[in-house]
């Protein structure tokens, strides 16, 4: 049996007529840059995320970059972030000439450890340095500890840029007097940055991104930056870039957005089946550590999508050997991410590569993503679990 890591054919088959109609509509309009397709999607994504404004951008990376540009983050400025993420999280910081200050991850969520962030911010203030932004990542589809992070941001007067590339629709509970108020990724910081790369829960047919915010001035600034800083046309008070979302991509995303919550539910159902089968096989927690759903026990959690499972990431011993075993049996799997950001060769001399972040490094050495996409068949999930059981039964 073949089980790809990702198969987009089921959603394409479901939506092909609507996608082709949207494509034809844009094609016939001859309006390919911004316009009503983009503005319409911006309004819908903002509303979906619980923000006031959306700004369509050319990729999730460019959404992050435009956010840092709008904050005037530049040479030797400091940005607090995680060493365990896709390269873009750090890459946009370096492109601005700024420097990342890393915080280790919480081992259960893979996200920024807020307690360590507090210690770093306190030491930063004592040393007379100034961290200019906090850049948490909502990794694999589950939000970072935003109640603590936004409280730190308020205490130290620092903006929060949410890297929500993998978390559109994920919800997080702020607890006050024992009651939970739920917010969606992209609505809790100054802004949230999303990717529409095809593998995401909401993906286009190329590159695309979005920034959400409830700060009208900030939204206008990012709109200017995405269009070479022109405001009005041909008049440039600042240097921006060509970071516009294509109208065709926006039209296709609008079609897919109608299905997003249904696809979220399918991913959640697949995750639940994995849990059931791993437990039945006697593999849960030892040797297979399953993803933690950190907010599942919060009051009302069953009514909210606290994990959207952009990836289903397990921790296992003999990870590389297991990966080879699965691939040999036509089971797709992937390592996100084999090398931490603080270990990358491109780091400037001002950032030491001799730092050690134990939890991030452990995650890089032990995690493996299994297929979780909508359209995955129960028989395929069962086959994946059975082959993992066979691997450990044979001694790894």
Secondary structure, 3 states (H helix, E strand, C coil): CCECCCCCHHHHHHHHHHHHHHHHHHHHHCCCECCHHHHHHHHHHHHHHCCCEEEEECCHHHHHHHHHHHCCCCCCCEEEEECCCCCHHHHHHHHCCCEEEEECECCCCCCECHHHHHHHHHHHHHCCCCEEEEECECHHHCCCCHHHHHHHHHHHCCEEEEECCCCCCCEEEEEECCEEEEEECCCCCCEEEEECCCCCCCCCCCCCEEEEECCHHHHHHHHHHCECCECCCCCECCCCCECECEHHHHHHHHHHHCCHHHHHHHHHHHHHHHHHHHHHCCCECCCEECCCCCCCCCCCHHHCCCCCCCCEEEECCCHHHHHHHHHHCCECEECCCCCCHHHCCCCCCCCCCCCCCHHHHHHHHHEEEECCCCCCCHHHHHHHHHHHHHHHHCCC
